[in-house]
Amino acid sequence: MNLMRTFALTAAVTILFLVGSSGIAQTSKTEVTTFQLGNQLTVIPAPEGFEEAASQFESVKELFSRTEVADNDMLSVDLPKADCDKLRAGEAATFKLYTKVSIRKAIRDLDYSSERFAELVATFRKSGAQALDVNGPVVKNAVRQLDKGLSEINKKETTVALSQPVNLGEFDTRPNVYGVILLLTFTSKSGDSEVTTPLVAGLSYVRVKQRLIYVYTYRVYNSAADVAALRDLSKQWLTKILAAN
């Protein structure tokens, strides 16, 4: 399942940034991010208190783009304003919280009907557990691709390992929205350095202006409060995206 494959790759970027990143080339901040998806102009506002970062910082754009699956286009990456301020100052940001929006290339310009969306949700509910299986072909192929991409970025061999994701349930099932919350542990090893980080992730299908986009929210996990905080952030942001379109 493409969404799960994208998730496995995207999670890795958190670890890259957590180990430090500074001296990032930047461009001016944009208040509104819009994308031409076929004949539709789609608006992706940042969550409250965030800024779109991929358009500001070239290294952010490169890392997220290079770890995106080949089937997808990465549209936007949002970071808390405090992290963007750090990056503008040439400091290392925390990157303990971020969001991302992607779209599948094959359907970027195509209408996605409400009936097709309902079928997608039904399929996820039926076979989502299979797609999440870390021993299954989808996740294994994703990890192999991720190892290759991160090794190229780090310029030395880098390997990753995911724990079996735990599906904490659906958090948003409105018309044109389907979101779940996952909990997992991500380990990245590069040379003698090994970092293990627990993550909580919000993964959502969203239908806007007859286009299907993938909406992701990520937060480093320390306690159950992080799950509640990410769930609230995700739902509020999805509401904001729908209202903007």
C-alpha positions as CSV (number, residue, x, y, z in Angstrom):
1,M,0.0,0.0,0.0
2,N,1.6,3.3,-1.2
3,L,0.7,5.3,2.0
4,M,2.4,2.8,4.3
5,R,5.5,2.7,2.0
6,T,5.7,6.5,2.1
7,F,5.4,6.5,5.8
8,A,8.3,4.1,6.3
9,L,10.6,6.4,4.3
10,T,9.4,9.7,5.7
11,A,9.9,8.7,9.3
12,A,13.6,8.5,8.7
13,V,14.0,12.2,8.1
14,T,13.2,12.9,11.7
15,I,16.3,11.0,12.8
16,L,18.5,12.8,10.3
17,F,17.5,16.1,11.7
18,L,17.6,15.1,15.3
19,V,21.3,14.3,15.1
20,G,21.8,17.9,14.0
21,S,21.7,20.1,10.9
22,S,23.0,23.7,10.5
23,G,24.2,26.1,8.0
24,I,21.2,25.6,5.8
25,A,20.8,27.8,2.7
26,Q,17.4,29.6,2.8
27,T,15.0,31.6,0.8
28,S,12.2,34.0,1.8
29,K,9.2,32.7,3.8
30,T,6.0,32.3,2.0
31,E,2.7,32.8,3.8
32,V,0.5,30.6,1.5
33,T,1.6,27.4,-0.3
34,T,-0.4,26.5,-3.4
35,F,0.0,23.7,-5.9
36,Q,-1.3,23.2,-9.4
37,L,-2.7,19.7,-9.4
38,G,-4.0,19.2,-13.0
39,N,-6.7,21.9,-13.4
40,Q,-7.1,22.4,-9.7
41,L,-5.2,25.0,-7.6
42,T,-4.9,23.4,-4.2
43,V,-4.0,25.4,-1.1
44,I,-2.0,23.7,1.8
45,P,-1.9,26.0,4.8
46,A,0.6,25.3,7.6
47,P,-0.7,24.1,10.9
48,E,-1.1,26.8,13.5
49,G,2.3,27.8,14.8
50,F,4.2,26.2,11.9
51,E,5.9,27.4,8.7
52,E,6.3,25.7,5.4
53,A,10.0,24.8,5.5
54,A,10.8,23.0,2.2
55,S,10.4,26.2,0.2
56,Q,12.6,28.1,2.7
57,F,15.5,25.8,3.3
58,E,17.2,23.9,0.5
59,S,18.6,21.2,2.7
60,V,15.1,20.5,4.2
61,K,13.7,20.2,0.6
62,E,16.5,17.9,-0.5
63,L,16.3,15.5,2.4
64,F,12.6,15.1,2.3
65,S,12.5,14.9,-1.5
66,R,15.3,12.3,-1.6
67,T,13.6,10.1,1.0
68,E,10.2,10.3,-0.7
69,V,9.1,7.2,-2.6
70,A,9.6,7.3,-6.3
71,D,5.8,7.0,-6.9
72,N,5.1,10.2,-5.0
73,D,5.7,14.0,-5.2
74,M,6.5,15.7,-1.9
75,L,4.4,18.9,-1.8
76,S,5.2,20.6,1.5
77,V,7.0,20.2,4.8
78,D,6.0,22.2,7.8
79,L,8.1,22.8,11.0
80,P,7.3,24.7,14.1
81,K,8.2,28.4,13.9
82,A,10.8,28.0,16.6
83,D,12.6,25.4,14.6
84,C,12.5,27.6,11.5
85,D,14.0,30.5,13.6
86,K,16.8,28.3,14.6
87,L,17.5,27.3,11.0
88,R,17.5,30.9,9.9
89,A,20.0,31.7,12.6
90,G,22.3,28.9,11.3
91,E,21.6,26.7,14.3
92,A,20.5,23.1,14.6
93,A,16.7,22.7,14.9
94,T,15.1,20.1,17.2
95,F,12.9,18.5,14.5
96,K,10.9,16.7,17.1
97,L,7.7,17.7,15.5
98,Y,6.9,18.1,11.8
99,T,4.3,17.6,9.1
100,K,4.4,16.7,5.4
101,V,2.0,16.5,2.4
102,S,2.6,14.2,-0.6
103,I,0.6,13.1,-3.6
104,R,0.9,10.1,-5.8
105,K,2.3,11.1,-9.2
106,A,0.0,8.8,-11.2
107,I,-3.1,10.6,-9.9
108,R,-1.7,14.1,-9.4
109,D,-3.8,15.5,-12.3
110,L,-6.8,13.1,-12.1
111,D,-10.2,13.5,-10.4
112,Y,-10.6,11.3,-7.4
113,S,-14.3,10.5,-6.9
114,S,-16.1,10.2,-3.5
115,E,-16.9,6.6,-4.4
116,R,-13.3,5.8,-5.1
117,F,-12.3,7.5,-1.8
118,A,-14.8,5.3,0.1
119,E,-13.3,2.2,-1.5
120,L,-9.8,3.3,-0.5
121,V,-10.9,3.6,3.1
122,A,-12.6,0.2,3.1
123,T,-9.5,-1.3,1.6
124,F,-7.3,0.2,4.3
125,R,-9.6,-1.0,7.1
126,K,-9.5,-4.5,5.6
127,S,-5.8,-4.8,4.8
128,G,-4.0,-2.0,6.6
129,A,-2.5,-4.4,9.1
130,Q,-0.9,-6.4,6.3
131,A,0.6,-3.3,4.8
132,L,2.1,-2.3,8.1
133,D,3.8,-5.7,8.6
134,V,7.5,-5.0,9.0
135,N,8.3,-8.5,7.7
136,G,6.1,-7.9,4.6
137,P,7.3,-7.0,1.1
138,V,6.0,-3.4,1.2
139,V,7.9,-2.3,4.3
140,K,11.0,-4.4,3.5
141,N,11.3,-2.8,0.0
142,A,10.8,0.6,1.5
143,V,13.5,0.1,4.1
144,R,15.9,-1.1,1.3
145,Q,15.2,2.0,-0.7
146,L,15.6,4.1,2.5
147,D,19.0,2.6,3.3
148,K,20.2,3.4,-0.1
149,G,19.0,7.0,-0.1
150,L,20.3,7.8,3.4
151,S,23.7,6.2,2.7
152,E,24.0,8.6,-0.3
153,I,22.9,11.6,1.8
154,N,25.3,10.7,4.7
155,K,28.1,9.7,2.3
156,K,28.6,6.5,4.4
157,E,26.6,3.3,4.9
158,T,23.4,4.0,6.8
159,T,20.8,1.4,7.8
160,V,17.4,1.7,9.4
161,A,15.1,-0.6,11.3
162,L,11.5,-0.1,12.3
163,S,9.6,-1.8,15.1
164,Q,6.2,-3.3,14.3
165,P,3.9,-0.2,14.1
166,V,1.0,-0.3,16.6
167,N,-2.2,1.1,15.1
168,L,-3.7,3.2,17.9
169,G,-6.9,3.6,15.9
170,E,-8.8,6.0,13.6
171,F,-8.8,9.7,14.7
172,D,-10.7,11.3,11.8
173,T,-13.4,9.7,9.6
174,R,-15.2,12.7,8.2
175,P,-16.3,12.7,4.6
176,N,-13.2,13.2,2.4
177,V,-10.9,12.4,5.4
178,Y,-9.5,9.2,6.8
179,G,-6.8,9.3,9.5
180,V,-5.1,6.9,11.8
181,I,-2.5,7.2,14.5
182,L,0.5,4.9,14.7
183,L,3.2,4.3,17.3
184,L,6.6,2.8,16.5
185,T,10.3,2.9,17.2
186,F,12.8,3.9,14.5
187,T,16.5,3.1,14.7
188,S,19.1,4.6,12.4
189,K,22.7,3.4,12.3
190,S,25.5,5.2,10.5
191,G,29.1,4.2,11.1
192,D,29.6,4.0,14.9
193,S,26.5,6.1,15.6
194,E,23.2,4.5,16.4
195,V,20.0,6.5,17.3
196,T,16.7,5.0,18.4
197,T,13.7,7.2,18.7
198,P,10.0,6.3,19.5
199,L,7.6,8.1,17.2
200,V,3.9,8.8,17.1
201,A,2.5,9.4,13.6
202,G,-0.7,10.6,12.1
203,L,-1.4,9.3,8.6
204,S,-4.3,10.6,6.6
205,Y,-5.9,10.3,3.2
206,V,-7.6,13.6,2.3
207,R,-9.7,14.4,-0.7
208,V,-9.6,18.1,-1.7
209,K,-11.0,19.5,-4.9
210,Q,-11.3,16.0,-6.3
211,R,-7.6,15.3,-5.6
212,L,-6.3,12.7,-3.2
213,I,-3.4,13.9,-1.0
214,Y,-1.4,12.2,1.8
215,V,-1.1,14.2,5.0
216,Y,1.4,13.2,7.7
217,T,2.1,14.5,11.2
218,Y,5.1,13.3,13.3
219,R,6.1,13.8,16.9
220,V,8.8,12.2,19.1
221,Y,7.0,10.0,21.6
222,N,7.7,10.4,25.4
223,S,4.3,9.7,26.9
224,A,0.6,9.2,26.2
225,A,0.2,13.0,26.2
226,D,2.2,13.1,22.9
227,V,-0.5,10.9,21.3
228,A,-3.3,13.2,22.4
229,A,-1.3,16.3,21.3
230,L,-0.6,14.9,17.8
231,R,-4.2,13.7,17.4
232,D,-5.4,17.2,18.2
233,L,-2.9,18.9,15.9
234,S,-3.7,16.5,13.1
235,K,-7.5,17.0,13.3
236,Q,-7.2,20.8,13.6
237,W,-4.8,20.9,10.6
238,L,-7.0,18.7,8.4
239,T,-9.9,21.0,9.2
240,K,-7.8,24.0,8.2
241,I,-6.8,22.3,4.9
242,L,-10.4,21.5,4.0
243,A,-11.5,25.1,4.8
244,A,-8.8,26.6,2.6
245,N,-10.1,24.7,-0.4
